[in-house]
């Protein structure tokens, strides 16, 4: 029964991904397409990452999936729908740029991240699928299904935090890259990556939150047997903006100049003291 449920959930996600892709290409997706263009995400990358758009309507996806014969209960289990207190079932993702999250082995869609289109639209900037029988965010690395061969071949992975950081590093072919799905790195994610490489370069935002995350990730990765370096970008830059402004070659220089994690931690500690 569990296998049947998982199969059904994978199927629902596949259909939802197709729905979001169509919506992005439709007249309703014009602003979403413009936003991707403004962020220098190419048509090819949009296709490779399977990016899409969730329309404003409260139940457009639900109607499309119900028409294909999926029961309402399954749609709620999938995390694509939310059941309100009054029993009404509505789409979880609305008026958002949609990023499919795929399984590392098969590349099948198991969840979504949805990015706000407007700061004023309410809700979090990023809304992610909840945990389901096919998706556990602590066990998933975003983009690994696309880059695992390159990670194996080059012998290292660059670890970034955000979907768009991943998109830029991937698109510019600056380095083999994975992202931690917007959560703090977990031991399960580290063990998953360990199957492909034992060398990691962390490339997080150089703000306080990013530095704190880098320090915690260093500890975790070293514990899991990784050789860890940290690439430090200029203040106010993340991998996404850095590559767009300065190009992939400059970013590669930053990676080549990355420092072993102990040096990074000592410098970080020293910088806050006289």
Backbone as CSV, one residue per row, in Angstrom:
resi,resn,N_x,N_y,N_z,CA_x,CA_y,CA_z,C_x,C_y,C_z
1,UNK,0.828,-1.210,0.000,0.000,0.000,0.000,0.860,1.257,0.000
2,UNK,1.941,1.236,0.784,2.836,2.394,0.831,3.434,2.664,-0.543
3,UNK,3.838,1.587,-1.219,4.437,1.732,-2.557,3.417,2.339,-3.517
4,UNK,2.167,1.903,-3.385,1.097,2.433,-4.258,0.891,3.927,-4.003
5,UNK,0.892,4.292,-2.705,0.699,5.696,-2.337,1.845,6.547,-2.902
6,UNK,3.071,6.051,-2.739,4.232,6.807,-3.239,4.152,6.984,-4.755
7,UNK,3.767,5.914,-5.427,3.609,5.955,-6.889,2.584,7.033,-7.280
8,UNK,1.458,7.039,-6.571,0.403,8.036,-6.853,0.903,9.457,-6.590
9,UNK,1.647,9.630,-5.507,2.152,10.966,-5.170,3.165,11.454,-6.214
10,UNK,4.003,10.553,-6.688,4.963,10.918,-7.744,4.220,11.342,-9.008
11,UNK,3.171,10.613,-9.305,2.354,10.905,-10.484,1.699,12.289,-10.372
12,UNK,1.137,12.577,-9.206,0.512,13.888,-8.967,1.538,15.009,-9.183
13,UNK,2.741,14.811,-8.633,3.772,15.844,-8.748,4.216,16.058,-10.204
14,UNK,4.276,14.956,-10.937,4.645,15.035,-12.358,3.623,15.888,-13.112
15,UNK,2.343,15.622,-12.849,1.266,16.378,-13.523,1.257,17.844,-13.084
16,UNK,1.506,18.068,-11.784,1.525,19.447,-11.266,2.678,20.224,-11.903
17,UNK,3.833,19.561,-12.054,4.994,20.225,-12.670,4.663,20.645,-14.103
18,UNK,3.972,19.754,-14.825,3.577,20.061,-16.210,2.605,21.246,-16.228
19,UNK,1.674,21.260,-15.254,0.691,22.347,-15.144,1.411,23.689,-14.916
20,UNK,2.386,23.700,-13.996,3.115,24.945,-13.684,3.955,25.409,-14.878
21,UNK,4.536,24.468,-15.592,5.332,24.841,-16.777,4.446,25.482,-17.841
22,UNK,3.263,24.881,-18.049,2.324,25.446,-19.034,1.875,26.840,-18.617
23,UNK,1.624,27.001,-17.314,1.167,28.301,-16.803,2.251,29.373,-17.009
24,UNK,3.508,28.976,-16.877,4.611,29.933,-17.087,4.645,30.398,-18.542
25,UNK,4.351,29.472,-19.454,4.391,29.803,-20.888,3.134,30.534,-21.347
26,UNK,2.081,30.537,-20.519,0.792,31.139,-20.910,0.812,32.648,-20.683
27,UNK,-0.216,33.371,-21.177,-0.274,34.826,-20.944,-0.226,35.181,-19.453
28,UNK,-0.791,34.325,-18.601,-0.795,34.607,-17.156,0.621,34.626,-16.576
29,UNK,1.562,33.945,-17.242,2.922,33.833,-16.711,3.878,34.907,-17.194
30,UNK,3.328,35.960,-17.831,4.202,36.959,-18.457,5.110,37.649,-17.432
31,UNK,4.558,37.989,-16.254,5.397,38.672,-15.243,6.449,37.733,-14.670
32,UNK,6.061,36.470,-14.488,7.016,35.480,-13.975,8.166,35.306,-14.972
33,UNK,7.818,35.275,-16.254,8.866,35.146,-17.285,9.796,36.359,-17.269
34,UNK,9.195,37.537,-17.064,9.990,38.768,-17.010,10.937,38.738,-15.806
35,UNK,10.421,38.259,-14.670,11.268,38.190,-13.470,12.461,37.258,-13.693
36,UNK,12.219,36.142,-14.361,13.316,35.207,-14.646,14.327,35.858,-15.594
37,UNK,13.799,36.607,-16.567,14.668,37.300,-17.509,15.516,38.342,-16.780
38,UNK,14.866,39.078,-15.866,15.574,40.103,-15.084,16.687,39.479,-14.237
39,UNK,16.510,38.218,-13.881,17.533,37.543,-13.066,18.515,36.762,-13.946
40,UNK,18.458,37.029,-15.237,19.385,36.401,-16.193,19.303,34.876,-16.200
41,UNK,18.088,34.356,-16.020,17.908,32.902,-16.130,17.474,32.613,-17.568
42,UNK,18.273,31.837,-18.281,18.021,31.610,-19.710,16.880,30.623,-19.941
43,UNK,16.352,30.640,-21.174,15.295,29.692,-21.563,15.745,28.258,-21.320
44,UNK,16.995,27.994,-21.673,17.520,26.632,-21.526,17.524,26.206,-20.056
45,UNK,17.951,27.124,-19.181,17.989,26.812,-17.743,16.577,26.630,-17.191
46,UNK,15.648,27.475,-17.650,14.239,27.336,-17.227,13.750,25.928,-17.543
47,UNK,14.121,25.466,-18.736,13.710,24.122,-19.163,14.414,23.034,-18.348
48,UNK,15.730,23.189,-18.157,16.489,22.173,-17.415,16.016,22.051,-15.966
49,UNK,15.686,23.195,-15.361,15.242,23.172,-13.964,13.738,22.926,-13.857
50,UNK,13.045,22.953,-15.005,11.598,22.700,-14.997,10.795,23.793,-14.311
51,UNK,11.284,25.035,-14.370,10.628,26.129,-13.650,9.221,26.374,-14.181
52,UNK,8.355,26.861,-13.295,6.963,27.093,-13.683,6.372,28.263,-12.918
53,UNK,5.047,28.361,-13.012,4.333,29.470,-12.378,3.004,28.959,-11.834
54,UNK,2.693,29.334,-10.589,1.392,28.977,-9.999,0.473,30.183,-10.129
55,UNK,-0.634,30.045,-10.869,-1.533,31.196,-11.067,-2.161,31.670,-9.756
56,UNK,-2.738,32.876,-9.819,-3.348,33.522,-8.659,-4.577,32.761,-8.145
57,UNK,-5.296,32.097,-9.055,-6.563,31.444,-8.701,-6.402,30.456,-7.550
58,UNK,-7.449,30.341,-6.726,-7.317,29.512,-5.520,-7.434,28.017,-5.793
59,UNK,-7.959,27.637,-6.977,-8.127,26.186,-7.166,-7.935,25.731,-8.614
60,UNK,-7.141,26.486,-9.366,-6.931,26.124,-10.767,-6.193,24.789,-10.887
61,UNK,-5.149,24.627,-10.073,-4.399,23.361,-10.093,-5.299,22.217,-9.624
62,UNK,-6.063,22.472,-8.577,-6.959,21.428,-8.057,-7.912,20.945,-9.146
63,UNK,-8.516,21.896,-9.853,-9.467,21.526,-10.920,-8.778,20.678,-11.985
64,UNK,-7.563,21.104,-12.379,-6.832,20.377,-13.431,-6.510,18.949,-12.989
65,UNK,-6.106,18.796,-11.745,-5.724,17.455,-11.250,-6.957,16.577,-10.993
66,UNK,-8.044,17.206,-10.516,-9.289,16.441,-10.303,-9.798,15.926,-11.642
67,UNK,-9.677,16.755,-12.673,-10.120,16.372,-14.016,-9.352,15.138,-14.502
68,UNK,-8.100,15.006,-14.034,-7.291,13.847,-14.428,-7.567,12.622,-13.551
69,UNK,-8.527,12.788,-12.639,-8.969,11.618,-11.866,-8.282,11.437,-10.518
70,UNK,-7.480,12.399,-10.083,-6.840,12.259,-8.764,-7.837,12.609,-7.658
71,UNK,-7.985,11.745,-6.649,-8.928,12.049,-5.559,-8.428,13.208,-4.690
72,UNK,-9.384,13.932,-4.130,-9.060,15.120,-3.331,-8.155,14.780,-2.145
73,UNK,-8.432,13.651,-1.515,-7.631,13.230,-0.348,-6.158,13.081,-0.699
74,UNK,-5.893,12.538,-1.883,-4.509,12.351,-2.340,-3.836,13.709,-2.565
75,UNK,-4.607,14.661,-3.091,-4.055,15.993,-3.367,-3.646,16.693,-2.071
76,UNK,-4.438,16.464,-1.009,-4.077,17.034,0.297,-2.834,16.328,0.844
77,UNK,-2.779,15.002,0.711,-1.603,14.241,1.153,-0.336,14.694,0.432
78,UNK,-0.494,15.097,-0.826,0.672,15.477,-1.645,1.279,16.804,-1.195
79,UNK,0.516,17.575,-0.406,1.002,18.885,0.023,0.738,19.984,-0.988
80,UNK,0.186,19.605,-2.161,-0.104,20.617,-3.187,-1.391,21.378,-2.869
81,UNK,-2.225,20.754,-2.028,-3.477,21.396,-1.606,-3.464,21.560,-0.087
82,UNK,-4.250,22.512,0.385,-4.425,22.731,1.812,-5.910,22.626,2.119
83,UNK,-6.233,21.935,3.217,-7.641,21.858,3.622,-7.888,22.930,4.678
84,UNK,-8.826,23.823,4.360,-9.161,24.906,5.287,-10.011,24.376,6.436
85,UNK,-10.172,25.209,7.472,-10.970,24.803,8.641,-12.410,24.459,8.258
86,UNK,-12.935,25.141,7.239,-14.330,24.866,6.834,-14.430,23.654,5.909
87,UNK,-13.300,22.950,5.723,-13.324,21.737,4.901,-12.987,21.969,3.442
88,UNK,-12.958,23.244,3.043,-12.661,23.568,1.640,-11.192,23.237,1.325
89,UNK,-10.963,22.674,0.141,-9.604,22.329,-0.278,-9.152,23.294,-1.375
90,UNK,-8.016,23.973,-1.137,-7.523,24.978,-2.096,-6.043,24.735,-2.413
91,UNK,-5.581,25.361,-3.509,-4.173,25.231,-3.902,-3.259,25.860,-2.842
92,UNK,-2.174,25.176,-2.511,-1.193,25.732,-1.565,-0.398,26.874,-2.207
93,UNK,-0.022,26.686,-3.464,0.846,27.657,-4.141,0.024,28.536,-5.060
94,UNK,0.072,29.857,-4.807,-0.653,30.788,-5.682,0.198,32.021,-5.932
95,UNK,0.184,32.458,-7.201,0.941,33.665,-7.578,2.402,33.531,-7.138
96,UNK,2.998,32.404,-7.508,4.405,32.170,-7.158,5.165,31.568,-8.336
97,UNK,6.446,31.877,-8.365,7.361,31.245,-9.314,7.653,29.858,-8.749
98,UNK,7.470,28.805,-9.549,7.543,27.444,-9.017,8.834,26.726,-9.396
99,UNK,9.475,26.163,-8.379,10.744,25.461,-8.563,10.559,24.007,-8.137
100,UNK,10.586,23.059,-9.092,10.433,21.656,-8.705,11.688,21.145,-8.005
101,UNK,11.466,20.362,-6.959,12.562,19.716,-6.232,12.525,18.244,-6.617
102,UNK,13.665,17.724,-7.076,13.679,16.374,-7.652,14.488,15.398,-6.817
103,UNK,14.156,14.139,-6.983,14.896,13.073,-6.318,16.272,12.940,-6.977
104,UNK,17.302,12.730,-6.157,18.669,12.712,-6.695,18.907,11.545,-7.646
105,UNK,18.229,10.417,-7.405,18.515,9.217,-8.195,17.828,9.246,-9.551
106,UNK,16.534,9.561,-9.557,15.746,9.417,-10.784,15.410,10.752,-11.440
107,UNK,15.534,11.836,-10.667,15.142,13.132,-11.218,13.640,13.345,-11.223
108,UNK,12.869,12.426,-10.581,11.420,12.641,-10.548,11.078,13.712,-9.511
109,UNK,10.033,14.495,-9.812,9.650,15.613,-8.944,9.009,15.080,-7.672
110,UNK,9.505,15.558,-6.510,8.950,15.075,-5.232,8.391,16.210,-4.374
111,UNK,8.666,17.468,-4.771,8.194,18.612,-3.981,8.396,19.883,-4.800
112,UNK,7.958,21.011,-4.232,8.144,22.299,-4.902,8.567,23.374,-3.908
113,UNK,9.311,24.342,-4.438,9.541,25.584,-3.716,8.830,26.654,-4.520
114,UNK,8.106,27.535,-3.844,7.396,28.602,-4.558,7.891,29.961,-4.099
115,UNK,8.368,30.790,-5.027,8.875,32.112,-4.654,7.837,33.188,-4.921
116,UNK,7.658,34.053,-3.917,6.749,35.199,-4.037,7.036,36.006,-5.293
117,UNK,5.978,36.497,-5.908,6.140,37.390,-7.066,6.261,38.850,-6.599
118,UNK,5.502,39.196,-5.544,5.497,40.570,-5.028,5.749,40.536,-3.529
119,UNK,6.593,41.461,-3.032,6.865,41.486,-1.596,5.588,41.682,-0.771
120,UNK,4.602,42.383,-1.359,3.397,42.687,-0.586,2.319,41.615,-0.602
121,UNK,2.602,40.460,-1.210,1.493,39.516,-1.420,1.165,38.654,-0.197
122,UNK,1.927,38.784,0.874,1.632,38.014,2.082,2.263,36.639,2.034
123,UNK,2.429,36.044,3.211,3.078,34.737,3.286,4.584,34.881,3.184
124,UNK,5.308,33.777,3.343,6.771,33.842,3.318,7.300,34.105,1.910
125,UNK,8.541,34.605,1.821,9.168,34.851,0.519,9.241,33.536,-0.258
126,UNK,9.663,32.472,0.446,9.676,31.138,-0.153,8.723,30.243,0.607
127,UNK,7.862,29.574,-0.136,6.950,28.610,0.471,7.330,27.242,-0.083
128,UNK,7.637,26.301,0.807,8.053,24.976,0.345,6.989,23.926,0.631
129,UNK,7.017,22.869,-0.147,6.124,21.733,0.119,6.368,21.213,1.529
130,UNK,5.313,20.720,2.177,5.516,20.084,3.484,6.132,18.689,3.298
131,UNK,6.528,18.071,4.399,7.041,16.699,4.344,5.909,15.766,3.910
132,UNK,6.217,14.834,3.040,5.219,13.848,2.595,5.905,12.479,2.540
133,UNK,5.143,11.414,2.241,5.794,10.104,2.124,6.894,10.049,1.055
134,UNK,6.912,11.013,0.100,7.987,10.972,-0.909,9.023,12.082,-0.709
135,UNK,8.772,13.012,0.217,9.691,14.149,0.359,10.064,14.408,1.811
136,UNK,11.359,14.362,2.062,11.884,14.764,3.362,12.988,15.774,3.086
137,UNK,12.774,17.035,3.491,13.724,18.075,3.073,15.102,17.859,3.675
138,UNK,15.161,17.217,4.839,16.468,17.001,5.471,17.286,15.947,4.733
139,UNK,16.637,15.196,3.827,17.343,14.149,3.075,17.518,14.503,1.598
140,UNK,17.201,15.738,1.243,17.207,16.118,-0.174,18.188,17.254,-0.427
141,UNK,18.977,17.122,-1.474,19.833,18.229,-1.915,19.303,18.726,-3.256
142,UNK,19.016,20.011,-3.334,18.434,20.555,-4.560,19.461,20.537,-5.686
143,UNK,19.042,19.999,-6.837,19.861,20.032,-8.040,20.856,18.888,-8.195
144,UNK,20.929,18.022,-7.191,21.928,16.946,-7.259,21.699,16.020,-8.460
145,UNK,20.429,15.831,-8.842,20.143,14.951,-9.987,20.755,15.505,-11.282
146,UNK,20.952,16.842,-11.329,21.521,17.470,-12.533,23.046,17.520,-12.505
147,UNK,23.618,17.525,-11.310,25.060,17.800,-11.220,25.888,16.637,-10.681
148,UNK,25.239,15.531,-10.290,26.010,14.471,-9.607,27.143,13.911,-10.483
149,UNK,26.915,13.815,-11.802,27.974,13.296,-12.689,29.170,14.252,-12.689
150,UNK,28.890,15.562,-12.745,29.967,16.562,-12.736,30.685,16.582,-11.387
151,UNK,29.928,16.385,-10.302,30.531,16.338,-8.962,31.523,15.175,-8.894
152,UNK,31.069,14.007,-9.368,31.949,12.824,-9.381,33.202,13.078,-10.215
153,UNK,32.984,13.659,-11.393,34.072,13.843,-12.346,35.131,14.826,-11.834
154,UNK,34.680,15.959,-11.261,35.636,16.973,-10.812,36.173,16.665,-9.420
155,UNK,35.443,15.845,-8.678,35.915,15.469,-7.342,35.556,16.441,-6.232
156,UNK,34.691,17.430,-6.549,34.231,18.329,-5.475,32.852,18.899,-5.812
157,UNK,32.204,19.456,-4.795,30.919,20.124,-5.008,30.959,21.483,-4.333
158,UNK,30.325,22.457,-4.978,30.113,23.757,-4.336,28.730,23.714,-3.709
159,UNK,28.653,24.068,-2.433,27.379,24.031,-1.727,26.882,25.451,-1.526
160,UNK,25.695,25.755,-2.088,25.089,27.083,-1.945,23.774,26.947,-1.186
161,UNK,23.186,28.102,-0.822,21.963,28.047,-0.016,20.672,28.118,-0.834
162,UNK,20.656,28.978,-1.865,19.374,29.279,-2.500,19.178,28.653,-3.866
163,UNK,17.915,28.574,-4.289,17.578,28.032,-5.611,18.220,28.854,-6.727
164,UNK,18.216,30.192,-6.571,18.739,31.035,-7.647,20.265,31.089,-7.631
165,UNK,20.862,30.888,-6.451,22.322,30.714,-6.408,22.673,29.466,-7.220
166,UNK,21.917,28.391,-6.984,22.147,27.160,-7.748,21.989,27.432,-9.247
167,UNK,20.893,28.100,-9.605,20.577,28.322,-11.020,21.719,29.049,-11.741
168,UNK,22.285,30.079,-11.090,23.347,30.859,-11.749,24.642,30.064,-11.875
169,UNK,25.037,29.360,-10.800,26.285,28.586,-10.849,26.147,27.466,-11.879
170,UNK,24.968,26.859,-11.910,24.698,25.761,-12.844,24.687,26.271,-14.289
171,UNK,23.970,27.366,-14.503,23.805,27.906,-15.855,25.141,28.364,-16.443
172,UNK,25.974,28.978,-15.612,27.249,29.515,-16.101,28.329,28.441,-16.151
173,UNK,27.976,27.246,-15.658,28.922,26.122,-15.600,30.201,26.518,-14.867
174,UNK,30.032,27.363,-13.853,31.189,27.818,-13.080,31.780,26.671,-12.256
175,UNK,30.912,25.765,-11.781,31.377,24.645,-10.945,30.212,23.691,-10.728
176,UNK,30.500,22.424,-10.354,29.410,21.509,-10.003,28.813,21.926,-8.659
177,UNK,27.509,22.120,-8.636,26.879,22.791,-7.491,25.668,22.019,-6.973
178,UNK,25.413,22.118,-5.668,24.160,21.633,-5.072,23.706,22.673,-4.049
179,UNK,22.411,22.645,-3.710,21.885,23.576,-2.712,21.165,22.803,-1.623
180,UNK,21.114,23.429,-0.449,20.551,22.708,0.704,19.061,22.995,0.932
181,UNK,18.332,23.311,-0.140,16.859,23.506,-0.024,16.450,24.563,1.003
182,UNK,17.279,25.570,1.151,16.915,26.670,2.050,16.837,26.300,3.516
183,UNK,17.382,25.136,3.897,17.392,24.782,5.316,18.839,24.647,5.766
184,UNK,19.034,24.610,7.070,20.384,24.335,7.574,20.776,22.935,7.107
185,UNK,22.051,22.772,6.792,22.541,21.476,6.315,22.316,20.399,7.385
186,UNK,21.909,19.217,6.947,21.649,18.115,7.891,22.651,16.984,7.678
187,UNK,22.842,16.121,8.702,23.723,14.965,8.528,23.295,14.081,7.358
188,UNK,21.965,13.927,7.150,21.492,13.083,6.035,21.890,13.662,4.686
189,UNK,21.811,15.008,4.555,22.225,15.648,3.302,23.725,15.446,3.084
190,UNK,24.497,15.560,4.155,25.944,15.368,4.049,26.268,13.932,3.622
191,UNK,25.546,12.970,4.219,25.794,11.558,3.866,25.426,11.286,2.411
192,UNK,24.369,11.941,1.940,23.960,11.798,0.545,25.064,12.316,-0.378
193,UNK,25.603,13.475,-0.057,26.659,14.074,-0.880,27.937,13.231,-0.837
194,UNK,28.154,12.592,0.300,29.362,11.783,0.503,29.438,10.626,-0.497
195,UNK,28.287,10.236,-1.046,28.283,9.156,-2.044,28.956,9.603,-3.345
196,UNK,29.045,10.912,-3.548,29.574,11.427,-4.820,30.928,12.119,-4.687
197,UNK,31.216,12.677,-3.510,32.501,13.361,-3.312,32.786,13.519,-1.829
198,UNK,34.051,13.791,-1.495,34.394,14.057,-0.090,35.006,15.454,0.054
199,UNK,34.921,16.246,-1.035,35.447,17.617,-0.946,34.337,18.620,-1.252
200,UNK,34.169,19.594,-0.366,33.109,20.590,-0.529,33.678,21.997,-0.377
201,UNK,33.228,22.896,-1.257,33.516,24.321,-1.070,32.192,25.001,-0.721
202,UNK,32.132,25.600,0.466,30.915,26.305,0.871,30.922,27.693,0.256
203,UNK,29.793,28.077,-0.339,29.677,29.411,-0.927,28.336,30.003,-0.490
204,UNK,28.319,30.527,0.738,27.099,31.095,1.308,27.141,32.616,1.207
205,UNK,26.013,33.253,1.536,25.982,34.718,1.550,26.956,35.217,2.617
206,UNK,27.672,36.336,2.329,28.643,36.817,3.317,28.021,37.680,4.416
207,UNK,26.708,37.534,4.664,26.117,38.284,5.783,26.247,37.447,7.061
208,UNK,25.762,37.978,8.162,25.926,37.284,9.444,25.249,35.923,9.455
209,UNK,24.023,35.885,8.890,23.296,34.606,8.855,24.071,33.584,8.033
210,UNK,24.589,34.037,6.882,25.351,33.151,6.006,26.630,32.660,6.670
211,UNK,27.294,33.576,7.398,28.532,33.196,8.079,28.260,32.177,9.177
212,UNK,27.165,32.404,9.895,26.793,31.456,10.954,26.479,30.085,10.373
213,UNK,25.740,30.099,9.252,25.385,28.840,8.581,26.637,28.138,8.076
214,UNK,27.591,28.916,7.542,28.837,28.333,7.033,29.614,27.666,8.168
215,UNK,29.677,28.339,9.308,30.411,27.776,10.451,29.768,26.463,10.906
216,UNK,28.433,26.444,10.989,27.734,25.217,11.421,27.912,24.103,10.390
217,UNK,27.818,24.471,9.103,27.975,23.469,8.042,29.389,22.895,8.035
218,UNK,30.389,23.746,8.300,31.783,23.282,8.388,31.892,22.169,9.420
219,UNK,31.367,22.450,10.616,31.450,21.459,11.705,30.823,20.144,11.281
220,UNK,29.630,20.261,10.705,28.884,19.063,10.317,29.626,18.271,9.236
221,UNK,30.107,18.975,8.219,30.773,18.302,7.099,32.080,17.646,7.528
222,UNK,32.820,18.326,8.393,34.076,17.748,8.877,33.773,16.482,9.689
223,UNK,32.725,16.549,10.508,32.303,15.377,11.284,31.965,14.215,10.358
224,UNK,31.378,14.526,9.183,30.981,13.474,8.238,32.131,13.063,7.307
225,UNK,33.328,13.575,7.576,34.496,13.107,6.830,34.819,13.884,5.561
226,UNK,34.330,15.109,5.469,34.619,15.923,4.275,35.857,16.787,4.472
227,UNK,36.475,17.094,3.363,37.530,18.083,3.282,36.813,19.382,2.886
228,UNK,36.832,20.399,3.757,35.968,21.573,3.548,36.756,22.866,3.366
229,UNK,36.405,23.603,2.316,36.917,24.962,2.117,35.747,25.939,2.127
230,UNK,36.045,27.204,2.382,35.000,28.234,2.363,35.415,29.329,1.392
231,UNK,34.528,29.648,0.453,34.769,30.746,-0.493,34.068,31.985,0.056
232,UNK,34.810,33.057,0.225,34.229,34.275,0.799,34.003,35.292,-0.318
233,UNK,32.739,35.652,-0.518,32.398,36.673,-1.529,32.390,38.043,-0.868
234,UNK,32.337,39.091,-1.693,32.320,40.445,-1.152,30.989,40.685,-0.440
235,UNK,31.030,41.563,0.553,29.802,41.930,1.282,28.678,42.295,0.313
236,UNK,27.484,41.852,0.633,26.341,42.220,-0.192,26.185,41.385,-1.451
237,UNK,27.108,40.448,-1.684,27.002,39.587,-2.868,26.602,38.177,-2.434
238,UNK,25.807,37.519,-3.260,25.638,36.074,-3.097,26.082,35.458,-4.427
239,UNK,26.202,34.130,-4.523,26.696,33.553,-5.777,25.898,34.017,-7.003
240,UNK,24.585,34.186,-6.817,23.705,34.619,-7.909,24.124,35.998,-8.424
241,UNK,24.159,36.997,-7.532,24.475,38.362,-7.974,25.939,38.474,-8.404
242,UNK,26.829,37.752,-7.718,28.260,37.825,-8.045,28.510,37.380,-9.492
243,UNK,27.929,36.236,-9.869,28.148,35.721,-11.228,27.506,36.630,-12.269
244,UNK,26.320,37.171,-11.940,25.648,38.046,-12.901,26.437,39.341,-13.124
245,UNK,27.082,39.845,-12.069,27.822,41.108,-12.202,29.231,40.903,-12.729
246,UNK,29.874,39.835,-12.263,31.318,39.720,-12.524,31.699,38.525,-13.383
247,UNK,30.726,37.654,-13.642,30.990,36.538,-14.552,31.520,35.283,-13.855
248,UNK,31.371,34.130,-14.534,31.745,32.848,-13.935,33.244,32.704,-13.670
249,UNK,34.067,33.360,-14.512,35.522,33.187,-14.326,35.973,33.819,-13.007
250,UNK,35.417,34.987,-12.689,35.755,35.644,-11.409,35.263,34.788,-10.236
251,UNK,34.117,34.163,-10.438,33.586,33.299,-9.368,34.508,32.087,-9.172
252,UNK,34.976,31.538,-10.285,35.925,30.407,-10.178,37.188,30.816,-9.427
253,UNK,37.623,32.043,-9.662,38.799,32.558,-8.923,38.518,32.551,-7.424
254,UNK,37.312,32.984,-7.063,36.921,32.974,-5.640,36.958,31.540,-5.091
255,UNK,36.493,30.592,-5.899,36.501,29.189,-5.454,37.939,28.689,-5.303
256,UNK,38.765,29.059,-6.284,40.173,28.628,-6.215,40.873,29.258,-5.011
257,UNK,40.443,30.462,-4.665,41.048,31.143,-3.511,40.367,30.791,-2.198
258,UNK,39.468,29.799,-2.222,38.740,29.438,-0.995,39.722,28.896,0.037
259,UNK,39.395,29.148,1.324,40.347,28.792,2.376,39.876,27.580,3.167
260,UNK,40.812,26.776,3.659,40.427,25.642,4.502,39.578,26.136,5.672
261,UNK,38.647,25.295,6.086,37.631,25.760,7.034,38.214,26.274,8.351
262,UNK,39.328,25.683,8.823,39.897,26.153,10.100,40.404,27.583,9.979
263,UNK,41.067,27.876,8.857,41.539,29.249,8.625,40.359,30.210,8.598
264,UNK,39.296,29.775,7.916,38.094,30.621,7.818,37.524,30.898,9.205
265,UNK,37.405,29.849,10.029,36.815,30.015,11.364,37.706,30.900,12.243
266,UNK,39.035,30.736,12.130,39.954,31.554,12.935,39.865,33.020,12.508
267,UNK,39.835,33.253,11.201,39.709,34.632,10.707,38.403,35.259,11.162
268,UNK,37.361,34.445,11.111,36.041,34.947,11.498,36.041,35.318,12.990
269,UNK,36.646,34.463,13.814,36.723,34.725,15.240,37.586,35.976,15.507
270,UNK,38.708,36.064,14.797,39.645,37.181,15.010,39.017,38.519,14.611
271,UNK,38.181,38.487,13.560,37.624,39.751,13.047,36.677,40.414,14.045
272,UNK,36.153,39.644,14.997,35.209,40.245,15.935,35.882,40.658,17.243
273,UNK,37.214,40.531,17.291,37.935,40.934,18.518,39.070,41.885,18.173
274,UNK,39.487,42.646,19.166,40.627,43.521,18.995,41.886,42.630,18.957
